[in-house]
Structures are given as C-alpha cells and as structure tokens.
Amino acid sequence: MAQIGSVLSGRYRLIELLGQGGMATIYRANDSQLGRDVAVKLLRPEYGRDPDFGERFRHEAQAAA
C-alpha cells in the first residue's frame, strides 16, 4: 500500500485513503499539474501483472476521467 504524503509519477501527492476493495485502493490526491484534488486508484500487484486486466483498468479510468 502506498504511503500518505508520497508523490506518484512526480505529480500526485497522496492526501488520504478513501477506500479499499479486493482489486484496488483509492486515494484522494493533489495533482500538482492541475492544482486540484483528484482520485487515484492503485491496483493490487497481483492484478497489475495481468496485461488483459491492466487494459480493462485503463479503459475504466479513461471512461471515468
């Protein structure tokens, strides 16, 4: 699990844990490029290794954006 306060991809500073599920953890983060808060969903490692699942996850993220 990522640490609150850490910065992901040089852009997203994690502020608080919003929720956890069987497949992912969701955080409120601040996007330093946009200057606003966003939701960041991090896949559990076992799902991140499956290329098909990763592609579905990317499609879900694009649809939600």
N, CA, C and O of each residue as an XYZ file, in Angstrom:
260
protein
N       0.849     -1.176      0.000
C       0.000      0.000      0.000
C       0.894      1.239      0.000
O       1.914      1.274      0.689
N       0.513      2.247     -0.769
C       1.263      3.497     -0.858
C       1.107      4.292      0.440
O       0.129      4.121      1.168
N       2.064      5.146      0.717
C       2.061      5.943      1.942
C       1.440      7.318      1.700
O       1.715      7.964      0.689
N       0.606      7.754      2.633
C       0.056      9.105      2.581
C       1.229     10.087      2.583
O       2.177      9.928      3.353
N       1.160     11.091      1.727
C       2.232     12.072      1.613
C       3.218     11.765      0.505
O       3.970     12.642      0.079
N       3.223     10.517      0.030
C       4.139     10.180     -1.062
C       3.616     10.755     -2.373
O       2.424     11.025     -2.520
N       4.537     10.936     -3.329
C       4.196     11.506     -4.632
C       4.358     10.421     -5.685
O       5.406      9.781     -5.777
N       3.316     10.220     -6.474
C       3.324      9.210     -7.528
C       3.529      9.882     -8.876
O       2.923     10.915     -9.160
N       4.369      9.306     -9.691
C       4.636      9.803    -11.052
C       5.061     11.270    -11.062
O       4.844     11.977    -12.046
N       5.668     11.724     -9.962
C       6.128     13.096     -9.890
C       5.020     14.127     -9.926
O       5.272     15.306    -10.173
N       3.794     13.692     -9.683
C       2.648     14.569     -9.910
C       1.557     14.475     -8.845
O       0.983     15.498     -8.471
N       1.263     13.290     -8.355
C       0.105     13.074     -7.481
C       0.557     12.856     -6.038
O       1.136     11.816     -5.722
N       0.296     13.831     -5.161
C       0.630     13.683     -3.740
C      -0.578     13.085     -3.032
O      -1.661     13.670     -3.036
N      -0.386     11.912     -2.420
C      -1.480     11.224     -1.738
C      -1.837     11.960     -0.453
O      -0.973     12.270      0.367
N      -3.134     12.231     -0.297
C      -3.622     13.008      0.841
C      -4.329     12.125      1.865
O      -4.062     12.220      3.063
N      -5.231     11.264      1.391
C      -5.948     10.391      2.328
C      -6.453      9.147      1.614
O      -6.706      9.147      0.409
N      -6.589      8.095      2.398
C      -7.151      6.844      1.899
C      -8.665      6.987      1.866
O      -9.283      7.329      2.874
N      -9.262      6.724      0.704
C     -10.719      6.817      0.575
C     -11.394      5.462      0.704
O     -12.500      5.365      1.234
N     -10.735      4.418      0.223
C     -11.351      3.106      0.299
C     -10.452      2.019     -0.244
O      -9.493      2.280     -0.970
N     -10.784      0.788      0.126
C     -10.048     -0.380     -0.342
C     -11.042     -1.440     -0.767
O     -12.103     -1.604     -0.165
N     -10.680     -2.149     -1.810
C     -11.504     -3.250     -2.266
C     -10.623     -4.443     -2.570
O      -9.426     -4.439     -2.279
N     -11.217     -5.449     -3.148
C     -10.473     -6.650     -3.478
C      -9.454     -6.448     -4.576
O      -8.469     -7.183     -4.650
N      -9.676     -5.453     -5.440
C      -8.786     -5.256     -6.585
C      -7.932     -4.002     -6.502
O      -6.901     -3.928     -7.171
N      -8.322     -3.013     -5.705
C      -7.606     -1.738     -5.733
C      -7.796     -0.960     -4.435
O      -8.661     -1.266     -3.613
N      -6.953      0.059     -4.285
C      -7.039      1.016     -3.190
C      -7.219      2.394     -3.817
O      -6.567      2.719     -4.809
N      -8.103      3.203     -3.236
C      -8.407      4.516     -3.802
C      -8.004      5.599     -2.805
O      -8.318      5.528     -1.616
N      -7.302      6.600     -3.324
C      -6.811      7.712     -2.521
C      -7.328      9.037     -3.067
O      -7.597      9.171     -4.260
N      -7.461     10.009     -2.174
C      -7.595     11.403     -2.607
C      -6.174     11.911     -2.724
O      -5.357     11.719     -1.823
N      -5.885     12.560     -3.837
C      -4.540     13.068     -4.089
C      -4.632     14.461     -4.678
O      -5.668     14.855     -5.214
N      -3.542     15.203     -4.574
C      -3.475     16.505     -5.219
C      -2.622     16.371     -6.463
O      -1.491     15.888     -6.404
N      -3.170     16.800     -7.590
C      -2.463     16.786     -8.873
C      -1.719     18.114     -8.982
O      -2.345     19.163     -9.136
N      -0.394     18.077     -8.904
C       0.394     19.314     -8.908
C       0.340     20.032    -10.249
O       0.557     21.243    -10.300
N       0.061     19.326    -11.327
C      -0.016     19.977    -12.638
C      -1.348     20.693    -12.836
O      -1.399     21.759    -13.450
N      -2.421     20.110    -12.320
C      -3.744     20.730    -12.458
C      -4.086     21.646    -11.290
O      -4.970     22.496    -11.397
N      -3.375     21.469    -10.164
C      -3.646     22.286     -8.987
C      -4.975     21.975     -8.336
O      -5.628     22.873     -7.802
N      -5.387     20.718     -8.370
C      -6.664     20.344     -7.746
C      -6.593     18.909     -7.242
O      -5.693     18.148     -7.598
N      -7.566     18.560     -6.403
C      -7.629     17.204     -5.877
C      -8.270     16.271     -6.892
O      -9.177     16.653     -7.631
N      -7.781     15.047     -6.909
C      -8.270     14.007     -7.808
C      -8.331     12.695     -7.035
O      -7.791     12.590     -5.934
N      -8.984     11.707     -7.611
C      -8.975     10.356     -7.057
C      -7.916      9.552     -7.802
O      -7.804      9.633     -9.025
N      -7.140      8.775     -7.045
C      -6.119      7.898     -7.621
C      -6.448      6.476     -7.184
O      -6.564      6.192     -5.991
N      -6.595      5.596     -8.153
C      -6.916      4.197     -7.883
C      -5.688      3.356     -8.214
O      -5.215      3.356     -9.350
N      -5.176      2.642     -7.216
C      -3.987      1.814     -7.397
C      -4.370      0.340     -7.345
O      -4.936     -0.134     -6.360
N      -4.056     -0.366     -8.408
C      -4.334     -1.801     -8.472
C      -3.467     -2.577     -7.495
O      -2.323     -2.204     -7.234
N      -4.009     -3.646     -6.963
C      -3.201     -4.572     -6.169
C      -2.187     -5.217     -7.106
O      -2.502     -5.454     -8.273
N      -0.986     -5.505     -6.631
C       0.082     -6.019     -7.501
C      -0.298     -7.256     -8.311
O       0.106     -7.380     -9.467
N      -1.057     -8.158     -7.732
C      -1.394     -9.386     -8.467
C      -2.258     -9.113     -9.697
O      -2.219     -9.877    -10.661
N      -3.034     -8.034     -9.672
C      -3.838     -7.679    -10.842
C      -3.022     -6.885    -11.857
O      -3.275     -6.963    -13.059
N      -2.056     -6.132    -11.380
C      -1.224     -5.336    -12.264
C      -0.349     -6.172    -13.182
O       0.112     -5.680    -14.212
N      -0.114     -7.425    -12.825
C       0.714     -8.312    -13.653
C      -0.046     -8.927    -14.814
O       0.569     -9.475    -15.729
N      -1.355     -8.850    -14.798
C      -2.189     -9.434    -15.857
C      -2.427     -8.373    -16.931
O      -3.158     -7.414    -16.683
N      -1.824     -8.519    -18.127
C      -1.953     -7.479    -19.159
C      -3.397     -7.224    -19.591
O      -3.759     -6.082    -19.875
N      -4.225     -8.265    -19.645
C      -5.629     -8.078    -20.031
C      -6.373     -7.256    -18.985
O      -7.148     -6.362    -19.323
N      -6.134     -7.564    -17.719
C      -6.787     -6.819    -16.651
C      -6.309     -5.373    -16.655
O      -7.106     -4.454    -16.465
N      -5.021     -5.169    -16.869
C      -4.477     -3.813    -16.929
C      -5.125     -2.987    -18.018
O      -5.389     -1.800    -17.826
N      -5.381     -3.599    -19.155
C      -6.030     -2.888    -20.264
C      -7.468     -2.509    -19.895
O      -7.903     -1.396    -20.190
N      -8.202     -3.409    -19.260
C      -9.567     -3.097    -18.814
C      -9.551     -1.962    -17.782
O     -10.413     -1.084    -17.790
N      -8.558     -2.002    -16.902
C      -8.415     -0.962    -15.887
C      -8.177      0.397    -16.546
O      -8.759      1.395    -16.120
N      -7.338      0.453    -17.571
C      -7.076      1.706    -18.285
C      -8.343      2.234    -18.958
O      -8.605      3.436    -18.936
N      -9.126      1.339    -19.554
C     -10.381      1.758    -20.191
C     -11.347      2.328    -19.154
O     -12.015      3.331    -19.407
N     -11.418      1.689    -17.992
C     -12.288      2.180    -16.918
C     -11.843      3.577    -16.479
O     -12.678      4.458    -16.272
N     -10.541      3.778    -16.338
C     -10.018      5.081    -15.913
C     -10.320      6.160    -16.946
O     -10.682      7.279    -16.585
N     -10.177      5.837    -18.212
C     -10.464      6.813    -19.265
C     -11.944      7.174    -19.288
O     -12.298      8.333    -19.506
N     -12.802      6.198    -19.066
C     -14.241      6.457    -19.059
C     -14.634      7.347    -17.879
O     -15.545      8.168    -17.993
N     -13.949      7.184    -16.752
C     -14.277      7.956    -15.555
C     -13.690      9.366    -15.584
O     -14.152     10.247    -14.859
N     -12.692      9.577    -16.406
C     -11.975     10.876    -16.402
C     -12.786     11.997    -17.024
O     -12.319     13.134    -17.091
